[in-house]
Amino acid sequence: MSLSPRRSLAPLALLAVGAVAGAVGSAVFAPAPLAAEAVDRNEKLAVFTSPLSIGRPGEAVFVLDSTTGTLVGGVLGNGGFNTSYARQIAADFGDRAGLAEYAVVAGSTDNGGGVIYIAENRSGMVVAYGIPDGTGRQFPLVPAGKFNFKAAMQ
């Protein structure tokens, strides 16, 4: 009994179609990279992480000192923290008396860059700070935008 050439190629053709469909499906439906942003706080201090830019995978850790209005951060690399960030944020919210009430979250922008959102209750302001890309030195955190959440509710 001999098999026809057509019949003997059918399983191989099905295998090839399945392999191509699997490759296309895994490329189209691939999961997004995971990132975990974390926040812990007490009355005077908030410690949180934020993603870096797409071109620079990883995260930075930041500390917001509510008593001084100081935001500092760093990126852990080979041999310790090799990149740092800093900003005196109290002035961004008009706090000259040290009475600010901050809340903070971190996220990412549409283009994949890390961003820190800080809300302050007394002023009603939310300020977004972009995380500059770079390594090996100190970078200032510069406001990327702001809005008044109390005025938005009126």
N, CA, C and O atoms as a GROMACS GRO file, in nm:
protein
  616
    1MET      N    1   0.084  -0.116   0.000
    1MET     CA    2   0.000   0.000   0.000
    1MET      C    3   0.089   0.123   0.000
    1MET      O    4   0.176   0.136   0.086
    2SER      N    5   0.070   0.209  -0.091
    2SER     CA    6   0.152   0.330  -0.099
    2SER      C    7   0.066   0.452  -0.069
    2SER      O    8  -0.052   0.457  -0.101
    3LEU      N    9   0.130   0.549  -0.006
    3LEU     CA   10   0.061   0.674   0.026
    3LEU      C   11   0.080   0.773  -0.086
    3LEU      O   12   0.187   0.781  -0.147
    4SER      N   13  -0.022   0.848  -0.111
    4SER     CA   14  -0.008   0.949  -0.215
    4SER      C   15   0.076   1.064  -0.160
    4SER      O   16   0.074   1.089  -0.040
    5PRO      N   17   0.150   1.134  -0.245
    5PRO     CA   18   0.234   1.246  -0.200
    5PRO      C   19   0.152   1.353  -0.129
    5PRO      O   20   0.201   1.417  -0.036
    6ARG      N   21   0.030   1.372  -0.172
    6ARG     CA   22  -0.055   1.473  -0.111
    6ARG      C   23  -0.087   1.439   0.034
    6ARG      O   24  -0.082   1.526   0.120
    7ARG      N   25  -0.118   1.316   0.060
    7ARG     CA   26  -0.155   1.273   0.193
    7ARG      C   27  -0.036   1.277   0.289
    7ARG      O   28  -0.056   1.310   0.406
    8SER      N   29   0.080   1.246   0.246
    8SER     CA   30   0.196   1.245   0.335
    8SER      C   31   0.243   1.386   0.371
    8SER      O   32   0.311   1.403   0.472
    9LEU      N   33   0.208   1.487   0.293
    9LEU     CA   34   0.247   1.625   0.322
    9LEU      C   35   0.145   1.698   0.408
    9LEU      O   36   0.176   1.804   0.463
   10ALA      N   37   0.026   1.646   0.422
   10ALA     CA   38  -0.079   1.714   0.497
   10ALA      C   39  -0.040   1.738   0.642
   10ALA      O   40  -0.058   1.849   0.691
   11PRO      N   41   0.014   1.639   0.715
   11PRO     CA   42   0.052   1.667   0.854
   11PRO      C   43   0.162   1.773   0.865
   11PRO      O   44   0.161   1.853   0.958
   12LEU      N   45   0.256   1.773   0.772
   12LEU     CA   46   0.361   1.873   0.774
   12LEU      C   47   0.307   2.013   0.746
   12LEU      O   48   0.349   2.111   0.806
   13ALA      N   49   0.213   2.020   0.654
   13ALA     CA   50   0.153   2.149   0.623
   13ALA      C   51   0.075   2.202   0.743
   13ALA      O   52   0.082   2.321   0.774
   14LEU      N   53   0.001   2.115   0.810
   14LEU     CA   54  -0.072   2.157   0.929
   14LEU      C   55   0.023   2.201   1.041
   14LEU      O   56  -0.004   2.298   1.112
   15LEU      N   57   0.134   2.130   1.056
   15LEU     CA   58   0.233   2.167   1.156
   15LEU      C   59   0.292   2.304   1.126
   15LEU      O   60   0.311   2.385   1.217
   16ALA      N   61   0.322   2.331   1.000
   16ALA     CA   62   0.378   2.460   0.960
   16ALA      C   63   0.278   2.573   0.983
   16ALA      O   64   0.315   2.680   1.032
   17VAL      N   65   0.151   2.549   0.948
   17VAL     CA   66   0.047   2.650   0.969
   17VAL      C   67   0.032   2.678   1.119
   17VAL      O   68   0.020   2.793   1.159
   18GLY      N   69   0.034   2.573   1.201
   18GLY     CA   70   0.024   2.590   1.346
   18GLY      C   71   0.141   2.667   1.404
   18GLY      O   72   0.123   2.750   1.493
   19ALA      N   73   0.261   2.639   1.355
   19ALA     CA   74   0.380   2.710   1.404
   19ALA      C   75   0.374   2.858   1.369
   19ALA      O   76   0.406   2.943   1.452
   20VAL      N   77   0.333   2.889   1.246
   20VAL     CA   78   0.322   3.028   1.204
   20VAL      C   79   0.214   3.099   1.284
   20VAL      O   80   0.234   3.212   1.329
   21ALA      N   81   0.099   3.034   1.303
   21ALA     CA   82  -0.010   3.096   1.380
   21ALA      C   83   0.033   3.118   1.524
   21ALA      O   84  -0.001   3.221   1.583
   22GLY      N   85   0.106   3.025   1.582
   22GLY     CA   86   0.154   3.041   1.720
   22GLY      C   87   0.253   3.155   1.732
   22GLY      O   88   0.247   3.232   1.828
   23ALA      N   89   0.343   3.167   1.636
   23ALA     CA   90   0.441   3.275   1.640
   23ALA      C   91   0.374   3.411   1.625
   23ALA      O   92   0.408   3.505   1.697
   24VAL      N   93   0.279   3.421   1.533
   24VAL     CA   94   0.208   3.547   1.513
   24VAL      C   95   0.125   3.580   1.638
   24VAL      O   96   0.124   3.694   1.682
   25GLY      N   97   0.056   3.482   1.692
   25GLY     CA   98  -0.026   3.504   1.811
   25GLY      C   99   0.056   3.548   1.931
   25GLY      O  100   0.015   3.638   2.005
   26SER      N  101   0.172   3.487   1.950
   26SER     CA  102   0.253   3.525   2.066
   26SER      C  103   0.314   3.664   2.048
   26SER      O  104   0.338   3.734   2.146
   27ALA      N  105   0.340   3.704   1.925
   27ALA     CA  106   0.393   3.838   1.901
   27ALA      C  107   0.285   3.944   1.919
   27ALA      O  108   0.311   4.051   1.974
   28VAL      N  109   0.164   3.914   1.874
   28VAL     CA  110   0.055   4.010   1.882
   28VAL      C  111   0.002   4.021   2.025
   28VAL      O  112  -0.030   4.131   2.071
   29PHE      N  113  -0.008   3.909   2.093
   29PHE     CA  114  -0.069   3.908   2.226
   29PHE      C  115   0.033   3.893   2.338
   29PHE      O  116   0.000   3.845   2.446
   30ALA      N  117   0.155   3.934   2.312
   30ALA     CA  118   0.260   3.924   2.414
   30ALA      C  119   0.226   4.014   2.532
   30ALA      O  120   0.179   4.126   2.512
   31PRO      N  121   0.249   3.967   2.654
   31PRO     CA  122   0.219   4.052   2.770
   31PRO      C  123   0.314   4.170   2.778
   31PRO      O  124   0.430   4.162   2.737
   32ALA      N  125   0.264   4.279   2.832
   32ALA     CA  126   0.348   4.398   2.853
   32ALA      C  127   0.448   4.369   2.964
   32ALA      O  128   0.420   4.288   3.052
   33PRO      N  129   0.564   4.432   2.960
   33PRO     CA  130   0.661   4.413   3.068
   33PRO      C  131   0.600   4.455   3.202
   33PRO      O  132   0.525   4.552   3.210
   34LEU      N  133   0.632   4.381   3.304
   34LEU     CA  134   0.579   4.411   3.437
   34LEU      C  135   0.662   4.518   3.505
   34LEU      O  136   0.784   4.524   3.489
   35ALA      N  137   0.594   4.602   3.580
   35ALA     CA  138   0.661   4.703   3.661
   35ALA      C  139   0.581   4.717   3.789
   35ALA      O  140   0.458   4.720   3.786
   36ALA      N  141   0.650   4.727   3.898
   36ALA     CA  142   0.582   4.741   4.026
   36ALA      C  143   0.621   4.873   4.090
   36ALA      O  144   0.737   4.895   4.125
   37GLU      N  145   0.524   4.960   4.103
   37GLU     CA  146   0.548   5.083   4.176
   37GLU      C  147   0.496   5.062   4.317
   37GLU      O  148   0.388   5.007   4.336
   38ALA      N  149   0.572   5.103   4.413
   38ALA     CA  150   0.535   5.084   4.552
   38ALA      C  151   0.543   5.216   4.626
   38ALA      O  152   0.624   5.303   4.593
   39VAL      N  153   0.457   5.231   4.728
   39VAL     CA  154   0.457   5.351   4.811
   39VAL      C  155   0.439   5.308   4.956
   39VAL      O  156   0.358   5.221   4.986
   40ASP      N  157   0.516   5.369   5.045
   40ASP     CA  158   0.496   5.354   5.188
   40ASP      C  159   0.516   5.491   5.248
   40ASP      O  160   0.600   5.568   5.202
   41ARG      N  161   0.440   5.522   5.352
   41ARG     CA  162   0.447   5.657   5.406
   41ARG      C  163   0.411   5.659   5.553
   41ARG      O  164   0.350   5.567   5.606
   42ASN      N  165   0.451   5.768   5.617
   42ASN     CA  166   0.402   5.802   5.750
   42ASN      C  167   0.369   5.951   5.746
   42ASN      O  168   0.359   6.008   5.637
   43GLU      N  169   0.352   6.014   5.859
   43GLU     CA  170   0.313   6.155   5.860
   43GLU      C  171   0.416   6.248   5.797
   43GLU      O  172   0.380   6.351   5.741
   44LYS      N  173   0.542   6.212   5.805
   44LYS     CA  174   0.647   6.304   5.761
   44LYS      C  175   0.726   6.257   5.640
   44LYS      O  176   0.805   6.334   5.585
   45LEU      N  177   0.708   6.133   5.597
   45LEU     CA  178   0.794   6.076   5.494
   45LEU      C  179   0.716   5.982   5.403
   45LEU      O  180   0.633   5.905   5.449
   46ALA      N  181   0.742   5.990   5.274
   46ALA     CA  182   0.688   5.894   5.177
   46ALA      C  183   0.804   5.836   5.099
   46ALA      O  184   0.890   5.911   5.050
   47VAL      N  185   0.809   5.706   5.086
   47VAL     CA  186   0.911   5.637   5.007
   47VAL      C  187   0.837   5.563   4.897
   47VAL      O  188   0.742   5.490   4.924
   48PHE      N  189   0.881   5.581   4.772
   48PHE     CA  190   0.811   5.518   4.660
   48PHE      C  191   0.907   5.490   4.546
   48PHE      O  192   1.017   5.546   4.540
   49THR      N  193   0.864   5.403   4.455
   49THR     CA  194   0.944   5.373   4.336
   49THR      C  195   0.870   5.424   4.214
   49THR      O  196   0.749   5.441   4.214
   50SER      N  197   0.947   5.446   4.108
   50SER     CA  198   0.891   5.492   3.982
   50SER      C  199   0.968   5.428   3.867
   50SER      O  200   1.090   5.410   3.877
   51PRO      N  201   0.898   5.395   3.759
   51PRO     CA  202   0.970   5.342   3.643
   51PRO      C  203   1.057   5.449   3.579
   51PRO      O  204   1.030   5.568   3.590
   52LEU      N  205   1.162   5.403   3.513
   52LEU     CA  206   1.246   5.494   3.434
   52LEU      C  207   1.192   5.498   3.293
   52LEU      O  208   1.079   5.454   3.270
   53SER      N  209   1.268   5.547   3.198
   53SER     CA  210   1.220   5.558   3.061
   53SER      C  211   1.230   5.423   2.989
   53SER      O  212   1.295   5.330   3.037
   54ILE      N  213   1.165   5.414   2.873
   54ILE     CA  214   1.166   5.291   2.794
   54ILE      C  215   1.310   5.252   2.758
   54ILE      O  216   1.345   5.134   2.764
   55GLY      N  217   1.390   5.349   2.720
   55GLY     CA  218   1.528   5.320   2.682
   55GLY      C  219   1.616   5.279   2.798
   55GLY      O  220   1.727   5.230   2.779
   56ARG      N  221   1.567   5.298   2.919
   56ARG     CA  222   1.644   5.264   3.038
   56ARG      C  223   1.555   5.184   3.133
   56ARG      O  224   1.487   5.242   3.217
   57PRO      N  225   1.555   5.054   3.120
   57PRO     CA  226   1.469   4.974   3.206
   57PRO      C  227   1.512   4.984   3.352
   57PRO      O  228   1.627   5.014   3.382
   58GLY      N  229   1.418   4.960   3.440
   58GLY     CA  230   1.447   4.965   3.581
   58GLY      C  231   1.359   5.066   3.650
   58GLY      O  232   1.262   5.116   3.593
   59GLU      N  233   1.394   5.096   3.773
   59GLU     CA  234   1.317   5.190   3.850
   59GLU      C  235   1.407   5.272   3.940
   59GLU      O  236   1.522   5.236   3.966
   60ALA      N  237   1.353   5.384   3.985
   60ALA     CA  238   1.422   5.469   4.080
   60ALA      C  239   1.343   5.467   4.210
   60ALA      O  240   1.222   5.444   4.210
   61VAL      N  241   1.411   5.489   4.320
   61VAL     CA  242   1.346   5.501   4.450
   61VAL      C  243   1.353   5.647   4.492
   61VAL      O  244   1.457   5.712   4.477
   62PHE      N  245   1.243   5.698   4.546
   62PHE     CA  246   1.236   5.838   4.586
   62PHE      C  247   1.190   5.850   4.731
   62PHE      O  248   1.120   5.762   4.783
   63VAL      N  249   1.230   5.959   4.795
   63VAL     CA  250   1.187   5.991   4.931
   63VAL      C  251   1.136   6.134   4.929
   63VAL      O  252   1.206   6.226   4.885
   64LEU      N  253   1.012   6.153   4.976
   64LEU     CA  254   0.953   6.285   4.990
   64LEU      C  255   0.945   6.317   5.139
   64LEU      O  256   0.873   6.250   5.214
   65ASP      N  257   1.018   6.418   5.181
   65ASP     CA  258   1.017   6.462   5.320
   65ASP      C  259   0.915   6.576   5.331
   65ASP      O  260   0.939   6.686   5.282
   66SER      N  261   0.803   6.548   5.395
   66SER     CA  262   0.696   6.647   5.406
   66SER      C  263   0.731   6.764   5.496
   66SER      O  264   0.676   6.873   5.480
   67THR      N  265   0.821   6.744   5.590
   67THR     CA  266   0.856   6.853   5.681
   67THR      C  267   0.943   6.958   5.615
   67THR      O  268   0.936   7.076   5.650
   68THR      N  269   1.025   6.918   5.519
   68THR     CA  270   1.112   7.013   5.450
   68THR      C  271   1.069   7.043   5.307
   68THR      O  272   1.119   7.137   5.246
   69GLY      N  273   0.976   6.963   5.253
   69GLY     CA  274   0.936   6.980   5.114
   69GLY      C  275   1.044   6.939   5.017
   69GLY      O  276   1.055   6.995   4.908
   70THR      N  277   1.125   6.840   5.056
   70THR     CA  278   1.236   6.795   4.973
   70THR      C  279   1.203   6.660   4.910
   70THR      O  280   1.157   6.568   4.978
   71LEU      N  281   1.228   6.649   4.781
   71LEU     CA  282   1.210   6.524   4.707
   71LEU      C  283   1.346   6.482   4.653
   71LEU      O  284   1.407   6.556   4.576
   72VAL      N  285   1.395   6.364   4.693
   72VAL     CA  286   1.522   6.312   4.644
   72VAL      C  287   1.501   6.169   4.599
   72VAL      O  288   1.410   6.100   4.644
   73GLY      N  289   1.588   6.125   4.507
   73GLY     CA  290   1.577   5.988   4.457
   73GLY      C  291   1.708   5.938   4.403
   73GLY      O  292   1.804   6.014   4.388
   74GLY      N  293   1.710   5.809   4.373
   74GLY     CA  294   1.830   5.749   4.318
   74GLY      C  295   1.799   5.621   4.244
   74GLY      O  296   1.693   5.561   4.261
   75VAL      N  297   1.894   5.581   4.160
   75VAL     CA  298   1.886   5.456   4.084
   75VAL      C  299   1.999   5.366   4.129
   75VAL      O  300   2.116   5.405   4.127
   76LEU      N  301   1.964   5.246   4.170
   76LEU     CA  302   2.063   5.150   4.215
   76LEU      C  303   2.128   5.083   4.095
   76LEU      O  304   2.059   5.028   4.009
   77GLY      N  305   2.260   5.087   4.090
   77GLY     CA  306   2.334   5.024   3.981
   77GLY      C  307   2.449   4.945   4.037
   77GLY      O  308   2.452   4.913   4.156
   78ASN      N  309   2.544   4.912   3.953
   78ASN     CA  310   2.662   4.840   3.998
   78ASN      C  311   2.738   4.925   4.099
   78ASN      O  312   2.779   5.037   4.068
   79GLY      N  313   2.758   4.873   4.218
   79GLY     CA  314   2.836   4.944   4.317
   79GLY      C  315   2.761   5.048   4.397
   79GLY      O  316   2.823   5.127   4.467
   80GLY      N  317   2.627   5.052   4.389
   80GLY     CA  318   2.551   5.146   4.469
   80GLY      C  319   2.461   5.234   4.386
   80GLY      O  320   2.432   5.204   4.270
   81PHE      N  321   2.418   5.344   4.446
   81PHE     CA  322   2.332   5.439   4.376
   81PHE      C  323   2.420   5.528   4.289
   81PHE      O  324   2.500   5.606   4.341
   82ASN      N  325   2.404   5.516   4.157
   82ASN     CA  326   2.492   5.589   4.067
   82ASN      C  327   2.425   5.705   3.995
   82ASN      O  328   2.491   5.779   3.923
   83THR      N  329   2.295   5.723   4.015
   83THR     CA  330   2.224   5.836   3.957
   83THR      C  331   2.134   5.892   4.065
   83THR      O  332   2.070   5.815   4.138
   84SER      N  333   2.127   6.023   4.078
   84SER     CA  334   2.040   6.081   4.181
   84SER      C  335   1.957   6.195   4.123
   84SER      O  336   1.991   6.254   4.021
   85TYR      N  337   1.847   6.223   4.193
   85TYR     CA  338   1.753   6.327   4.154
   85TYR      C  339   1.720   6.409   4.278
   85TYR      O  340   1.721   6.357   4.389
   86ALA      N  341   1.690   6.538   4.260
   86ALA     CA  342   1.656   6.621   4.375
   86ALA      C  343   1.572   6.742   4.331
   86ALA      O  344   1.587   6.794   4.221
   87ARG      N  345   1.484   6.783   4.424
   87ARG     CA  346   1.408   6.906   4.404
   87ARG      C  347   1.350   6.950   4.538
   87ARG      O  348   1.302   6.868   4.616
   88GLN      N  349   1.357   7.079   4.561
   88GLN     CA  350   1.288   7.140   4.675
   88GLN      C  351   1.148   7.173   4.624
   88GLN      O  352   1.132   7.272   4.553
   89ILE      N  353   1.046   7.094   4.658
   89ILE     CA  354   0.913   7.109   4.598
   89ILE      C  355   0.821   7.204   4.672
   89ILE      O  356   0.718   7.244   4.616
   90ALA      N  357   0.853   7.243   4.795
   90ALA     CA  358   0.762   7.328   4.874
   90ALA      C  359   0.723   7.454   4.798
   90ALA      O  360   0.606   7.494   4.801
   91ALA      N  361   0.816   7.516   4.731
   91ALA     CA  362   0.788   7.639   4.657
   91ALA      C  363   0.693   7.614   4.540
   91ALA      O  364   0.617   7.704   4.501
   92ASP      N  365   0.696   7.494   4.482
   92ASP     CA  366   0.606   7.462   4.371
   92ASP      C  367   0.460   7.466   4.415
   92ASP      O  368   0.370   7.484   4.332
   93PHE      N  369   0.436   7.450   4.545
   93PHE     CA  370   0.300   7.450   4.600
   93PHE      C  371   0.272   7.576   4.683
   93PHE      O  372   0.165   7.587   4.743
   94GLY      N  373   0.366   7.669   4.687
   94GLY     CA  374   0.349   7.793   4.762
   94GLY      C  375   0.355   7.773   4.912
   94GLY      O  376   0.299   7.853   4.987
   95ASP      N  377   0.422   7.668   4.957
   95ASP     CA  378   0.432   7.640   5.101
   95ASP      C  379   0.559   7.704   5.156
   95ASP      O  380   0.669   7.658   5.129
   96ARG      N  381   0.541   7.810   5.234
   96ARG     CA  382   0.656   7.875   5.296
   96ARG      C  383   0.662   7.850   5.446
   96ARG      O  384   0.762   7.882   5.511
   97ALA      N  385   0.556   7.791   5.501
   97ALA     CA  386   0.550   7.771   5.646
   97ALA      C  387   0.576   7.626   5.687
   97ALA      O  388   0.575   7.595   5.806
   98GLY      N  389   0.599   7.536   5.591
   98GLY     CA  390   0.622   7.396   5.623
   98GLY      C  391   0.496   7.323   5.667
   98GLY      O  392   0.504   7.227   5.744
   99LEU      N  393   0.380   7.367   5.619
   99LEU     CA  394   0.253   7.308   5.659
   99LEU      C  395   0.189   7.222   5.550
   99LEU      O  396   0.073   7.183   5.562
  100ALA      N  397   0.262   7.194   5.445
  100ALA     CA  398   0.206   7.120   5.331
  100ALA      C  399   0.162   6.979   5.371
  100ALA      O  400   0.220   6.917   5.460
  101GLU      N  401   0.057   6.932   5.304
  101GLU     CA  402   0.004   6.796   5.323
  101GLU      C  403   0.010   6.726   5.188
  101GLU      O  404  -0.078   6.743   5.104
  102TYR      N  405   0.116   6.647   5.168
  102TYR     CA  406   0.143   6.585   5.039
  102TYR      C  407   0.087   6.444   5.028
  102TYR      O  408   0.078   6.371   5.126
  103ALA      N  409   0.050   6.409   4.905
  103ALA     CA  410   0.020   6.272   4.867
  103ALA      C  411   0.094   6.248   4.736
  103ALA      O  412   0.107   6.340   4.655
  104VAL      N  413   0.144   6.127   4.715
  104VAL     CA  414   0.229   6.102   4.599
  104VAL      C  415   0.199   5.966   4.536
  104VAL      O  416   0.172   5.868   4.606
  105VAL      N  417   0.204   5.962   4.403
  105VAL     CA  418   0.200   5.837   4.326
  105VAL      C  419   0.298   5.852   4.210
  105VAL      O  420   0.335   5.963   4.171
  106ALA      N  421   0.339   5.740   4.156
  106ALA     CA  422   0.430   5.740   4.041
  106ALA      C  423   0.364   5.666   3.926
  106ALA      O  424   0.278   5.580   3.947
  107GLY      N  425   0.405   5.700   3.806
  107GLY     CA  426   0.350   5.634   3.688
  107GLY      C  427   0.441   5.656   3.569
  107GLY      O  428   0.560   5.682   3.584
  108SER      N  429   0.383   5.644   3.451
  108SER     CA  430   0.460   5.667   3.329
  108SER      C  431   0.378   5.747   3.230
  108SER      O  432   0.255   5.744   3.233
  109THR      N  433   0.447   5.818   3.144
  109THR     CA  434   0.382   5.903   3.043
  109THR      C  435   0.346   5.821   2.921
  109THR      O  436   0.381   5.703   2.912
  110ASP      N  437   0.276   5.883   2.827
  110ASP     CA  438   0.240   5.815   2.703
  110ASP      C  439   0.361   5.768   2.625
  110ASP      O  440   0.356   5.665   2.557
  111ASN      N  441   0.472   5.842   2.634
  111ASN     CA  442   0.592   5.803   2.561
  111ASN      C  443   0.683   5.711   2.642
  111ASN      O  444   0.794   5.680   2.600
  112GLY      N  445   0.636   5.667   2.759
  112GLY     CA  446   0.711   5.568   2.836
  112GLY      C  447   0.805   5.621   2.941
  112GLY      O  448   0.874   5.543   3.006
  113GLY      N  449   0.811   5.751   2.960
  113GLY     CA  450   0.899   5.806   3.061
  113GLY      C  451   0.836   5.800   3.199
  113GLY      O  452   0.713   5.802   3.212
  114GLY      N  453   0.919   5.792   3.303
  114GLY     CA  454   0.869   5.791   3.439
  114GLY      C  455   0.823   5.929   3.481
  114GLY      O  456   0.880   6.030   3.439
  115VAL      N  457   0.719   5.934   3.564
  115VAL     CA  458   0.666   6.060   3.612
  115VAL      C  459   0.620   6.043   3.758
  115VAL      O  460   0.572   5.937   3.796
  116ILE      N  461   0.636   6.148   3.837
  116ILE     CA  462   0.594   6.151   3.976
  116ILE      C  463   0.484   6.254   3.988
  116ILE      O  464   0.501   6.369   3.947
  117TYR      N  465   0.369   6.214   4.044
  117TYR     CA  466   0.258   6.305   4.065
  117TYR      C  467   0.249   6.334   4.215
  117TYR      O  468   0.236   6.242   4.296
  118ILE      N  469   0.255   6.462   4.251
  118ILE     CA  470   0.244   6.500   4.391
  118ILE      C  471   0.126   6.596   4.404
  118ILE      O  472   0.119   6.697   4.335
  119ALA      N  473   0.035   6.562   4.495
  119ALA     CA  474  -0.079   6.648   4.527
  119ALA      C  475  -0.054   6.709   4.664
  119ALA      O  476   0.002   6.646   4.753
  120GLU      N  477  -0.098   6.833   4.678
  120GLU     CA  478  -0.085   6.900   4.808
  120GLU      C  479  -0.222   6.953   4.847
  120GLU      O  480  -0.285   7.027   4.771
  121ASN      N  481  -0.270   6.914   4.964
  121ASN     CA  482  -0.408   6.942   5.005
  121ASN      C  483  -0.437   7.089   5.028
  121ASN      O  484  -0.542   7.137   4.984
  122ARG      N  485  -0.352   7.162   5.094
  122ARG     CA  486  -0.381   7.303   5.127
  122ARG      C  487  -0.390   7.391   5.002
  122ARG      O  488  -0.480   7.475   4.993
  123SER      N  489  -0.300   7.372   4.908
  123SER     CA  490  -0.301   7.453   4.786
  123SER      C  491  -0.400   7.400   4.683
  123SER      O  492  -0.448   7.474   4.597
  124GLY      N  493  -0.431   7.271   4.691
  124GLY     CA  494  -0.518   7.208   4.591
  124GLY      C  495  -0.448   7.177   4.461
  124GLY      O  496  -0.513   7.148   4.361
  125MET      N  497  -0.316   7.183   4.461
  125MET     CA  498  -0.240   7.163   4.338
  125MET      C  499  -0.189   7.019   4.324
  125MET      O  500  -0.158   6.953   4.422
  126VAL      N  501  -0.183   6.975   4.199
  126VAL     CA  502  -0.113   6.852   4.162
  126VAL      C  503  -0.003   6.894   4.066
  126VAL      O  504  -0.029   6.964   3.968
  127VAL      N  505   0.120   6.853   4.094
  127VAL     CA  506   0.233   6.884   4.007
  127VAL      C  507   0.293   6.752   3.960
  127VAL      O  508   0.315   6.661   4.040
  128ALA      N  509   0.319   6.743   3.831
  128ALA     CA  510   0.384   6.626   3.772
  128ALA      C  511   0.531   6.658   3.748
  128ALA      O  512   0.563   6.763   3.691
  129TYR      N  513   0.619   6.569   3.790
  129TYR     CA  514   0.763   6.584   3.771
  129TYR      C  515   0.812   6.471   3.681
  129TYR      O  516   0.799   6.354   3.716
  130GLY      N  517   0.869   6.507   3.567
  130GLY     CA  518   0.928   6.408   3.479
  130GLY      C  519   1.062   6.361   3.534
  130GLY      O  520   1.135   6.439   3.595
  131ILE      N  521   1.094   6.234   3.512
  131ILE     CA  522   1.221   6.180   3.559
  131ILE      C  523   1.319   6.184   3.442
  131ILE      O  524   1.301   6.111   3.345
  132PRO      N  525   1.421   6.268   3.450
  132PRO     CA  526   1.516   6.281   3.340
  132PRO      C  527   1.590   6.151   3.314
  132PRO      O  528   1.618   6.074   3.405
  133ASP      N  529   1.622   6.128   3.187
  133ASP     CA  530   1.697   6.009   3.149
  133ASP      C  531   1.846   6.040   3.155
  133ASP      O  532   1.889   6.147   3.112
  134GLY      N  533   1.922   5.950   3.206
  134GLY     CA  534   2.066   5.967   3.214
  134GLY      C  535   2.122   5.882   3.326
  134GLY      O  536   2.047   5.828   3.407
  135THR      N  537   2.252   5.870   3.330
  135THR     CA  538   2.315   5.790   3.434
  135THR      C  539   2.437   5.862   3.488
  135THR      O  540   2.497   5.946   3.420
  136GLY      N  541   2.473   5.828   3.610
  136GLY     CA  542   2.601   5.866   3.666
  136GLY      C  543   2.616   6.005   3.722
  136GLY      O  544   2.728   6.049   3.746
  137ARG      N  545   2.506   6.076   3.744
  137ARG     CA  546   2.520   6.208   3.804
  137ARG      C  547   2.388   6.251   3.865
  137ARG      O  548   2.292   6.174   3.863
  138GLN      N  549   2.382   6.371   3.918
  138GLN     CA  550   2.259   6.423   3.978
  138GLN      C  551   2.181   6.502   3.874
  138GLN      O  552   2.237   6.583   3.800
  139PHE      N  553   2.050   6.478   3.871
  139PHE     CA  554   1.962   6.548   3.779
  139PHE      C  555   1.855   6.622   3.858
  139PHE      O  556   1.805   6.570   3.958
  140PRO      N  557   1.820   6.743   3.815
  140PRO     CA  558   1.709   6.812   3.881
  140PRO      C  559   1.576   6.753   3.833
  140PRO      O  560   1.563   6.710   3.719
  141LEU      N  561   1.478   6.752   3.922
  141LEU     CA  562   1.342   6.714   3.884
  141LEU      C  563   1.268   6.842   3.849
  141LEU      O  564   1.260   6.933   3.932
  142VAL      N  565   1.216   6.851   3.729
  142VAL     CA  566   1.153   6.974   3.679
  142VAL      C  567   1.004   6.949   3.659
  142VAL      O  568   0.966   6.846   3.603
  143PRO      N  569   0.919   7.042   3.705
  143PRO     CA  570   0.775   7.024   3.684
  143PRO      C  571   0.742   7.013   3.535
  143PRO      O  572   0.788   7.092   3.453
  144ALA      N  573   0.660   6.912   3.503
  144ALA     CA  574   0.618   6.891   3.364
  144ALA      C  575   0.477   6.945   3.340
  144ALA      O  576   0.436   6.963   3.225
  145GLY      N  577   0.404   6.971   3.447
  145GLY     CA  578   0.268   7.023   3.435
  145GLY      C  579   0.203   7.028   3.571
  145GLY      O  580   0.250   6.965   3.666
  146LYS      N  581   0.093   7.103   3.579
  146LYS     CA  582   0.022   7.110   3.707
  146LYS      C  583  -0.122   7.151   3.682
  146LYS      O  584  -0.155   7.207   3.578
  147PHE      N  585  -0.207   7.121   3.781
  147PHE     CA  586  -0.345   7.168   3.778
  147PHE      C  587  -0.396   7.177   3.921
  147PHE      O  588  -0.341   7.116   4.013
  148ASN      N  589  -0.502   7.255   3.939
  148ASN     CA  590  -0.562   7.273   4.069
  148ASN      C  591  -0.684   7.182   4.077
  148ASN      O  592  -0.785   7.206   4.010
  149PHE      N  593  -0.675   7.077   4.158
  149PHE     CA  594  -0.785   6.980   4.166
  149PHE      C  595  -0.905   7.037   4.242
  149PHE      O  596  -1.017   6.991   4.221
  150LYS      N  597  -0.885   7.132   4.328
  150LYS     CA  598  -0.997   7.193   4.399
  150LYS      C  599  -1.077   7.285   4.306
  150LYS      O  600  -1.199   7.288   4.313
  151ALA      N  601  -1.009   7.359   4.221
  151ALA     CA  602  -1.077   7.446   4.125
  151ALA      C  603  -1.148   7.364   4.020
  151ALA      O  604  -1.253   7.406   3.969
  152ALA      N  605  -1.095   7.248   3.985
  152ALA     CA  606  -1.157   7.163   3.884
  152ALA      C  607  -1.292   7.108   3.931
  152ALA      O  608  -1.376   7.072   3.848
  153MET      N  609  -1.312   7.100   4.062
  153MET     CA  610  -1.436   7.045   4.117
  153MET      C  611  -1.545   7.151   4.133
  153MET      O  612  -1.659   7.116   4.165
  154GLN      N  613  -1.515   7.276   4.111
  154GLN     CA  614  -1.614   7.384   4.129
  154GLN      C  615  -1.691   7.410   4.002
  154GLN      O  616  -1.778   7.497   4.000
   0.00000   0.00000   0.00000
